Amino acid sequence: MAGQGSAGNVIAALASFFIPGLGQLLQGRLGMAVIQFVLAAGLWIFLLGWIIHLWSILDAALWKPRG
């Protein structure tokens, strides 16, 4: 996927909107995807999962690959 603002990042952000971490997984960032999914799932128990959910969406949308 290309850099920030690309169609790939928009698709990743939309995927993270539905499932936190899915956008990162589409971008090939398995570690970040697992972290965000687990944190969101754990915090939804306390009704705070929306914080991680928003972080996941923004992270996928604004991610810029190195190099």
ABEGO torsion letter per residue (X at the ends): XBBBGBAAAAAAAAAAAABBGAAAAAAGBAAAAAAAAAAAAAAAAAGAAAAAAAAAAAAAAABBBBX
